[in-house]
Amino acid sequence: MADSAFDCIVIGSGPGGYVTAIRAAQLGMAAAVIEREEVVGGRCLNNACIPAKAVLRSADVLSEIDHAQDFGITVPERSVDFPAVAARRSKVIETLTGGVAGLFKKHKVKVTHGAAALTADGKVAVNDEQLEAPTIVLATGSVALPIPGTEFGERVLDTAGAWLLGALPESIAVVGAGASGTEIASAYARLGSRVLLFDALDRVLPTEDADISRIAARGFKQQQIETHTGTLVTNVKPSANDVSFAHGDQEETVAYLAIAAGRGPDIEGLGLKEAGIELDEQGLIAVDGAQKTSRDGVYAIGDLVHGPALAHKASDEGIIAVEDAAGMETHGLAYEDIPRATFCQPNVGSFGLTEEQAKAAGHDVVVGKVPYGAVGAGTVYGDRNGMIKLVGETKYGELLGGHIVGTRAVELVAELVTARALEGGFAEVARIVHGHPTLSEAVMEAARATDGWLIHG
């Protein structure tokens, strides 16, 4: 086979793209990846998810030190060496992007660096060369969007800019109190920055269950995050050393303003119009349940298409796409059942419908709520304030949603997603024996509460 011809070409090497290419290779396809940047891994590994969690992990360690006296440990004169935090962040990125490169080599996936575009005749143009394949998967992800009246620059940052700072900012304002914004706020507040957090809606984490949002907000207050909900940020004026802005009738000046209020599909220059690929009413690429676009042989995944903008969602969509191309039977994703993970402190992990959404959908709703303090591990680990909330329906005992806020919530939610995927309900989770003393016992107790027979509470 000539170098310019493949069985599968993937444009983009983020978590969606690289998983797609590896799965294609496993299925016997000659696979190629085209990546615009000089390193593989996409924005998630290089600029977003991974550097974010690396910095957040440093903040988590600092939080443990700051509360060490509660456990009989004294840490005198603790300090934050932010250049060392940044160095570890870079090392984590290097390790993981190197791992992706190694996987490409192992599976004989050819990597080409350059900007790719589809052509009218169904090929892929890159670096003055045209590549062709019967299967093409678009996995270019998304780009940050500024708020009205602003543009990104040295003092007005997108989320990537916020996570890749080389020095700890004295102060930072964050616009957008969703998952990305609360992670930025929680990390820098605990590391020692003055943090202001804004959202136009009436609560933090507005897409989460309202009970979860309330507990998270209390945690942010304890971190001295200055939270302003139902508030617009206007009149942003960056200068060489800081940035000023208004909110309501107040004015503020901070070292940086980070915007985490929205993203759009990265489709500019991709040649969609030339290739005859249709967009939906939201400006995303229109696909079916197998990720097929309107152009035969071309698939699209991740932030380019409808559904939650999550790395793990993109990865699974890529697997569906190439398995469909290989003639395998596939099933479209149930987006409401995909877990959501927010690594602020306290952690938030959730899936499915909130209580409000379940009621609006017409379900006969039953709810079970248990604080972490109801089980021994909550006291042992020093987090009695966390909570697990299950949303079910009464007729069949179906688990409609699970919502967790507190220590290790992002890990604990996986059990509920698994139960749902295996067609188990809250009654089944209530009967599963859990280890003692563990935080997972609170999941069991929340299921028992939903089923009407809570033991510890």
C-alpha positions, -999 to 999 in steps of 0.1 A, spaced: 0 0 0 13 34 -9 21 59 19 -7 82 7 -34 55 9 -48 40 42 -78 22 54 -85 48 81 -74 84 85 -80 102 118 -77 140 119 -68 149 155 -48 130 181 -66 139 213 -84 113 235 -110 108 208 -86 107 179 -58 85 193 -82 59 207 -100 58 173 -67 52 154 -56 25 178 -89 7 176 -88 9 138 -53 -7 139 -66 -35 162 -93 -42 136 -67 -47 109 -69 -13 93 -38 6 81 -43 37 102 -30 72 100 -33 102 123 -29 138 113 -21 162 141 -17 200 135 5 205 165 41 193 170 32 168 197 4 142 199 -23 141 225 -45 170 215 -56 198 238 -67 175 265 -33 161 272 -13 192 264 -34 221 275 -66 211 293 -76 179 312 -42 167 321 -24 199 331 -56 209 350 -56 177 370 -18 179 376 -22 214 392 -53 203 410 -34 174 425 -8 197 439 -37 218 454 -51 186 469 -18 177 486 -16 213 500 -52 209 513 -42 177 531 -12 195 547 -34 224 557 -57 200 575 -30 177 588 -34 189 624 -69 174 624 -51 140 621 -24 147 647 2 157 621 21 191 623 37 205 591 56 236 601 62 264 576 46 248 546 51 268 513 41 266 477 69 264 451 48 271 420 77 267 395 81 232 409 43 226 405 46 238 369 77 215 363 57 185 376 28 196 354 51 196 324 65 162 333 30 147 336 22 161 301 54 148 287 49 113 302 14 109 289 19 124 254 50 101 251 28 72 261 4 80 232 33 82 208 44 49 220 10 34 215 10 47 179 44 30 173 32 -2 189 1 -4 166 19 9 135 -2 40 133 15 65 109 15 101 123 17 131 101 20 166 116 2 194 97 -31 211 91 -56 188 74 -85 196 52 -111 175 34 -113 179 -4 -143 178 -26 -133 144 -39 -132 129 -5 -95 130 2 -74 146 29 -50 174 20 -21 180 43 14 195 37 9 198 0 0 161 -2 -33 143 -6 -40 112 14 -70 89 9 -88 63 28 -123 47 27 -128 58 63 -120 93 76 -127 103 112 -129 139 122 -116 144 158 -104 180 160 -121 189 193 -131 224 203 -118 259 208 -124 284 236 -149 312 231 -144 346 246 -173 364 263 -188 394 244 -165 424 243 -133 405 250 -106 387 231 -80 363 245 -45 378 251 -18 380 277 -41 390 306 -73 375 293 -69 338 293 -88 308 280 -87 276 302 -55 264 286 -38 297 294 -50 295 330 -36 260 336 -2 267 319 8 298 339 44 298 349 39 317 382 12 317 408 -11 347 402 -17 370 430 -53 372 419 -74 357 392 -111 362 382 -128 332 365 -159 337 343 -180 306 342 -188 284 372 -192 252 354 -168 223 356 -138 240 340 -143 273 359 -147 258 393 -117 236 388 -96 267 380 -110 286 410 -106 257 434 -70 251 424 -57 286 426 -76 296 457 -61 267 476 -26 274 463 -29 310 476 -43 333 449 -72 356 455 -100 341 434 -132 356 421 -157 333 404 -186 345 382 -215 329 365 -245 345 347 -268 317 361 -281 316 397 -257 290 411 -223 274 407 -222 241 387 -256 250 372 -260 218 352 -255 196 383 -283 187 407 -293 217 429 -285 199 461 -250 191 448 -244 227 438 -253 239 473 -228 217 490 -201 226 464 -208 263 470 -202 259 507 -169 242 500 -159 271 477 -168 296 505 -145 277 529 -117 281 503 -124 319 503 -134 319 467 -154 351 461 -184 337 443 -209 359 423 -238 341 406 -265 357 385 -237 382 375 -223 393 342 -188 405 337 -185 435 315 -162 463 304 -131 441 304 -99 462 300 -66 444 300 -33 463 304 3 452 305 3 442 342 -34 435 350 -70 435 338 -99 455 351 -136 447 347 -170 455 360 -197 433 376 -229 449 385 -221 483 400 -186 472 411 -152 474 395 -123 450 401 -87 447 390 -69 414 390 -37 399 376 -56 377 351 -91 371 339 -98 335 328 -128 327 306 -144 293 310 -178 301 297 -181 282 265 -164 264 236 -172 258 199 -163 231 175 -129 234 159 -140 232 122 -124 263 107 -102 252 77 -114 216 79 -131 218 44 -165 207 56 -183 228 30 -161 216 2 -167 180 12 -205 184 15 -207 177 52 -238 191 69 -240 209 102 -269 208 126 -288 237 140 -262 243 167 -234 245 142 -220 211 151 -214 183 126 -246 163 121 -241 126 127 -262 95 132 -258 69 160 -228 54 144 -211 88 141 -216 89 103 -218 124 87 -237 133 55 -206 123 35 -202 86 29 -171 72 47 -166 103 68 -173 101 106 -171 128 133 -167 125 171 -162 144 203 -167 181 206 -175 183 169 -209 166 174 -238 168 198 -236 154 233 -215 163 263 -180 178 256 -161 151 275 -129 133 265 -142 99 275 -173 104 254 -151 112 224 -130 81 229 -161 58 229 -176 76 198 -143 69 180 -145 32 188 -181 31 176 -171 49 143 -143 25 133 -162 -6 144 -191 6 122 -166 11 93 -154 -24 99 -189 -38 95 -194 -46 132 -228 -41 150 -227 -9 170 -250 10 193 -251 47 197 -242 62 231 -269 71 257 -254 105 265 -273 109 297 -256 78 311 -220 91 305 -204 100 338 -194 136 345 -164 143 367 -154 177 382 -121 178 401 -127 209 422 -128 205 459 -151 190 469 -151 166 439 -184 162 420 -193 130 401 -226 125 384 -246 108 356 -281 108 343 -310 130 353 -311 155 381 -342 154 404 -356 184 386 -350 169 351 -366 136 361 -397 153 374 -399 175 343 -397 143 321 -428 129 339 -413 102 360 -428 92 393 -396 102 412 -381 87 443 -350 102 459 -324 88 484 -298 111 500 -271 101 524 -242 122 538 -207 108 539 -210 111 577 -236 83 578 -208 57 572 -176 51 591 -153 61 563 -167 96 562 -154 102 597 -122 83 592 -112 102 561 -123 136 575 -152 143 551 -186 141 568 -200 168 546 -200 150 513 -233 136 500 -247 109 477 -280 115 460 -298 89 439 -328 97 416 -350 68 408 -385 60 396 -410 40 415 -426 17 389 -396 -4 379 -370 7 404 -349 23 376 -319 43 385 -324 76 366 -294 95 380 -266 95 405 -250 126 420 -221 127 444 -202 156 460 -172 150 483 -140 131 486 -134 107 456 -168 115 441 -153 112 406 -144 76 413 -175 66 433 -199 75 405 -185 47 383 -204 21 404 -237 37 396 -229 40 359 -221 3 359 -253 -7 376 -273 13 351 -254 -2 322 -261 -37 334 -298 -28 338 -297 -28 376 -317 -4 397 -313 11 431 -327 -20 448 -299 -40 433 -272 -15 444 -288 -16 479 -282 -54 481 -246 -55 469 -222 -61 497 -197 -33 500 -164 -33 519 -162 -18 553 -151 9 562 -152 25 528 -168 56 512 -185 32 488 -207 21 516 -224 55 513 -234 46 478 -251 14 491 -268 34 519 -281 60 494 -295 31 473 -312 17 505 -326 52 513 -340 53 478 -355 18 483 -370 29 516 -349 11 542 -318 32 551 -298 16 579 -273 42 588 -293 74 590 
